[in-house]
């Protein structure tokens, strides 16, 4: 559903943003760029774990699909027609 997709996107972006800010601050304090990268990668992994699987919190508003319509008469008409041949040029 669209509301679940929106929620997943907001969670994903929020975790990435927070981990980037925390990683930048910690890396700046320790003067190690590697820690910044590790913290951002950990935030990315956490956000993937929370948003990629189809958790029940993302499926609260299912879409209403149209019912399947039987079209037996139209299928028979299409099967009776001969395939068109293309003119050779």
DAHU-V619400 format. One record per run of one state. SS is the DSSP state (hx for helix, st for strand, lp for the rest). FROM is the first residue (numbers start at 1). LEN is the number of residues. Records with the same first field share a line. If there is no record, write none. Layout:
SS: FROM-LEN  FROM-LEN
This chain:
lp: 1-1  31-2  52-4  59-13  81-9
hx: 2-29  33-19  56-3  72-9
